[in-house]
Amino acid sequence: MDFLLNGRWPGVITMQHILFWIAFSGVSSYIYFSFFSMGEAALAMLFMLSINIPVYLLCFKKLVPEFYQQARYGEYVRYTASLFVISSLIRILVEPELFSAFRSGDGKYLFMVYFMQAIIILVPSMQSISKYKLIAERELSALSIRKKEADMELLKSKINPHFLFNTLNNIYSHSYATDGSSADLIKQLSLLMQYTTYEMEKKKIPVERELQMIAALSKLYQLKSNRELNLIMNFDSSELISVVEIPPTVFLTLFENAVKYSAMGRDEHAQITATLLFRTSEVEFNILNSISEKKIEDDAINYRGAGLKVLTMILHQEYGEKYEMKTEQNETTYFTKLIISI
């Protein structure tokens, strides 16, 4: 079936058109030659076809795709019924005037006209509907195959991170007794890997989980540095911290941007202050960081803008108008306030 639909052969629908017109022309020729001489029959056939070919194409290319396939069934029925009435009336009123063998009041003639017009409307409509269903079924089958392939790739992608996560835990257990700082570094790295492997797939996670990742990341920077870093985090101890959920990386993105632009761990004057507050119907996250000239020279200036742009898209998609994010910048500091309604 794919071979037929992909255009390497005339195709199922094209063959249906050809077979229909062969059959329709053959039956019509037999009827018309029973009324007329050969020359008059040919002229009568040409007149009938000049009306019915446009009607046929209109049903197949216009009415079914634009109305039936869009579930506008009422309009589809009205237009096809109108087309049947109009095409029948044209033939009934014009053909007897052009061809004397036809009598408009003759019951056989009227039956022939109505039957022909019904066929010329119903057949292309059924063909167009069958084409729509064939293509829909083919696409559904292709989507099902792609989904299975994607599921398999997703399963494969989980194997290596899961293996590394378990390996890090094993290394942590072995190094804890001999080298506490290295063990702590491995532990924080393991927590971040667990977060990126499992939590990032979720639509929402508890605020508590997000803050744990900020703490883990800050601890990694602290462990990597030879001096005490100026990292201050004041997070509200409200019970809501484990109840309220947000999309993953919302607060973490702001923290990563602050680390990036303050050159935390590289600039001895770098500082970051982060606070989290819960109110009656909202949660507020504030973060203030210094701006390191050395860092801006070393890295792309638009890093923060790109991060905030993606974050804004996530927030707008999830909360609509139920959030507010403000930023303030001067020569030495950058401040971001994010308020989310809960």
C-alpha positions in Angstrom: 0.0 0.0 0.0 2.9 2.4 0.7 4.2 1.6 -2.7 0.9 2.7 -4.3 0.5 5.8 -2.2 4.1 7.0 -2.6 3.6 7.9 -6.3 5.8 5.2 -7.8 2.7 3.8 -9.5 -0.3 5.8 -10.6 -1.8 5.1 -7.2 -5.0 3.7 -5.8 -7.0 6.9 -6.1 -5.8 7.7 -9.7 -6.8 4.2 -10.8 -10.2 4.7 -9.1 -10.7 7.9 -11.2 -9.7 6.1 -14.4 -11.9 3.1 -13.8 -14.9 5.3 -12.8 -14.7 7.4 -16.0 -14.3 4.3 -18.2 -17.4 2.8 -16.6 -19.4 6.0 -16.5 -18.6 6.9 -20.1 -19.4 3.4 -21.3 -22.8 3.3 -19.7 -23.6 6.9 -20.8 -22.5 6.1 -24.4 -24.9 3.1 -24.4 -27.8 5.3 -23.2 -27.1 8.2 -25.5 -26.6 6.1 -28.6 -30.0 4.6 -27.9 -31.5 8.1 -28.2 -29.5 9.7 -31.0 -27.6 9.1 -34.1 -23.8 8.8 -33.7 -23.1 12.5 -34.3 -25.9 13.8 -32.0 -24.9 11.3 -29.3 -21.4 12.6 -29.4 -22.6 16.2 -29.0 -25.0 15.2 -26.2 -22.1 13.4 -24.4 -19.8 16.4 -24.7 -22.5 18.7 -23.2 -23.1 16.3 -20.3 -19.4 15.8 -19.6 -18.8 19.6 -19.8 -21.2 19.9 -16.8 -20.3 16.8 -14.9 -16.4 16.9 -15.0 -16.3 20.3 -13.1 -18.9 18.9 -10.7 -16.8 15.8 -10.1 -13.6 17.8 -9.5 -15.4 20.2 -7.3 -16.6 17.4 -5.0 -13.2 15.7 -5.0 -10.9 18.6 -4.6 -13.0 21.2 -2.8 -16.0 20.0 -0.8 -14.6 17.0 0.9 -11.2 18.5 1.8 -12.5 21.8 3.0 -15.7 20.7 4.7 -15.9 17.0 5.4 -12.3 16.5 6.5 -12.6 19.6 8.7 -15.7 18.1 10.4 -17.9 20.8 9.0 -20.5 18.2 8.1 -23.5 20.5 8.0 -21.9 22.7 5.4 -20.7 19.7 3.4 -24.3 18.3 3.2 -25.7 21.7 2.2 -23.2 22.3 -0.5 -23.4 18.9 -2.0 -27.2 19.0 -2.0 -27.1 22.4 -3.7 -24.6 21.2 -6.3 -26.9 18.2 -7.1 -30.0 20.4 -7.5 -28.2 23.1 -9.6 -26.5 20.6 -11.9 -29.7 18.6 -12.4 -31.7 21.8 -13.2 -29.2 23.0 -15.7 -29.4 19.7 -17.6 -33.2 19.4 -17.3 -33.7 23.0 -18.6 -31.0 23.1 -21.3 -30.7 19.6 -22.7 -34.3 19.4 -24.1 -33.8 22.7 -25.9 -30.5 21.5 -27.5 -31.5 17.9 -28.2 -35.0 17.2 -29.3 -34.9 13.5 -28.4 -34.9 14.5 -24.7 -38.3 15.5 -23.3 -38.0 17.3 -19.9 -41.3 15.9 -18.8 -40.4 12.3 -19.5 -40.0 10.2 -16.4 -37.2 8.1 -17.8 -35.3 11.1 -18.8 -35.7 12.7 -15.3 -34.6 9.5 -13.6 -31.5 9.3 -15.9 -30.5 12.9 -15.0 -31.0 12.5 -11.3 -29.2 9.2 -11.2 -26.3 10.5 -13.2 -25.9 13.6 -11.0 -26.2 11.5 -7.9 -23.4 9.2 -9.1 -21.2 12.1 -10.3 -21.4 13.6 -6.8 -21.3 10.5 -4.6 -18.4 8.7 -6.3 -15.8 11.5 -6.1 -16.9 12.3 -2.6 -16.4 8.7 -1.5 -13.0 8.6 -3.3 -11.8 11.8 -1.6 -13.0 10.4 1.8 -11.2 7.1 1.2 -8.1 9.0 0.1 -8.2 11.0 3.4 -8.6 7.8 5.4 -5.8 6.0 3.6 -3.4 8.9 4.2 -4.5 9.2 7.8 -4.0 5.5 8.5 -0.6 5.6 6.8 0.5 8.6 8.8 -0.9 6.9 12.0 1.1 3.8 11.2 4.2 5.8 10.6 3.8 7.7 13.8 3.3 4.5 15.7 6.6 3.1 14.3 8.4 6.4 15.1 7.1 6.3 18.6 8.4 2.8 19.1 11.8 3.9 17.8 11.8 7.0 20.0 10.8 4.8 23.1 13.7 2.5 22.3 16.2 5.4 21.9 14.9 6.9 25.1 15.5 3.6 26.9 19.0 3.4 25.5 19.7 7.0 26.5 18.8 6.1 30.1 21.2 3.2 30.4 24.4 5.1 30.4 23.4 7.9 32.8 21.9 5.4 35.2 25.1 3.3 35.1 27.2 6.5 35.7 24.9 7.5 38.6 25.3 4.1 40.3 29.1 4.2 39.7 29.4 7.6 41.3 27.5 6.3 44.3 29.9 3.4 44.6 33.0 5.7 44.3 31.5 7.9 46.9 31.1 4.9 49.3 34.8 3.9 48.8 36.2 7.4 49.1 34.2 8.5 52.1 36.6 6.9 54.6 39.8 8.2 53.1 39.0 11.6 51.5 36.0 13.4 52.8 36.2 16.4 50.5 36.5 14.2 47.4 33.6 12.1 48.6 31.5 15.2 49.1 32.3 16.4 45.6 31.2 13.0 44.2 28.0 13.1 46.2 27.0 16.6 44.9 27.9 15.6 41.3 25.8 12.4 41.8 22.8 14.5 43.0 23.1 16.8 40.0 23.3 13.9 37.6 20.2 12.3 39.2 18.4 15.6 38.8 19.3 16.0 35.1 18.6 12.4 34.3 15.2 11.9 36.1 13.8 15.2 37.3 14.2 17.1 34.0 11.6 14.8 32.3 8.9 15.8 34.7 6.5 18.7 34.0 6.8 20.0 37.6 8.9 19.2 40.7 8.7 20.4 44.3 10.4 23.7 45.1 12.4 21.8 47.7 13.9 19.6 45.0 14.9 22.7 42.9 16.6 24.3 46.0 18.5 21.1 46.7 20.0 21.3 43.2 21.0 24.9 43.8 22.7 23.9 47.0 24.4 21.0 45.3 25.7 23.2 42.5 26.9 25.8 44.9 28.7 23.2 47.0 30.5 22.0 43.9 31.8 25.5 43.2 32.8 25.8 46.9 34.6 22.5 46.8 36.4 23.4 43.6 37.6 26.7 45.1 40.6 27.2 47.4 38.9 29.9 49.3 35.5 30.6 50.9 33.0 31.8 48.3 30.6 34.7 49.0 27.5 32.6 48.5 24.5 33.5 50.7 21.2 31.6 50.4 18.3 32.4 52.6 15.5 30.1 51.8 12.1 30.2 53.6 11.6 27.1 55.8 7.9 27.1 55.1 6.1 23.7 54.8 5.0 24.8 51.3 8.5 24.2 50.1 7.8 20.5 49.7 4.2 21.1 48.5 4.4 23.8 45.9 5.7 22.6 42.5 7.3 24.5 39.6 8.8 23.5 36.2 12.3 22.1 36.5 15.3 24.5 36.3 13.3 27.7 36.8 15.3 28.8 39.9 18.3 26.8 38.8 18.6 28.7 35.6 18.7 32.1 37.4 21.3 30.7 39.8 23.5 29.3 36.9 23.3 32.7 35.2 24.4 34.4 38.4 27.3 32.1 38.7 28.3 32.6 35.1 28.3 36.4 35.2 29.8 36.8 38.7 32.6 34.4 37.7 32.1 32.7 41.0 35.2 30.7 41.9 37.4 32.7 39.6 36.8 36.3 40.7 37.7 36.9 44.3 35.2 39.7 44.5 32.3 37.6 43.2 29.2 37.5 45.3 25.7 35.9 45.0 22.8 36.4 47.4 19.6 34.3 46.8 16.4 34.4 48.8 13.1 32.5 48.7 9.9 33.8 50.3 6.4 32.2 50.5 3.4 34.4 50.9 -0.3 33.7 51.0 -0.7 33.1 47.3 2.7 33.4 45.8 6.3 32.4 45.9 9.1 35.0 45.4 12.7 34.1 44.4 15.3 36.9 44.4 18.9 36.7 43.3 21.6 39.3 43.3 25.0 38.8 41.8 28.1 40.9 41.1 29.2 41.4 37.5 32.7 40.3 36.7 34.4 42.3 33.9 36.8 39.4 33.4 34.0 36.9 32.9 32.2 39.1 30.4 35.4 39.4 28.4 36.0 35.7 28.5 32.5 34.5 27.5 29.7 35.6 25.2 27.9 38.7 26.4 24.5 37.4 25.4 24.6 34.3 27.6 22.3 35.8 30.2 19.9 37.1 27.6 19.5 33.7 26.0 19.0 32.0 29.4 16.3 34.5 30.4 14.6 34.2 27.0 14.2 30.5 27.4 13.1 30.8 31.0 10.5 33.4 30.0 9.1 31.1 27.4 8.7 28.3 30.0 7.1 30.6 32.5 4.7 32.1 30.0 3.7 28.6 28.8 3.1 27.3 32.3 1.7 30.3 34.1 0.5 32.8 31.5 -0.1 36.1 33.3 0.3 34.5 36.7 3.9 35.3 37.1 6.2 38.4 37.1 9.9 38.7 36.5 11.8 41.9 37.0 15.5 42.6 36.4 17.7 45.5 37.5 21.3 46.1 36.4 23.9 48.7 37.2 27.7 48.8 36.6 28.5 46.2 39.3 25.4 44.1 40.1 22.5 42.3 38.5 19.3 41.7 40.3 16.4 39.4 39.3 13.0 39.0 41.1 10.6 36.2 40.1 7.1 36.1 41.6 4.9 33.1 40.8 1.3 32.8 41.8 0.4 29.6 43.6 
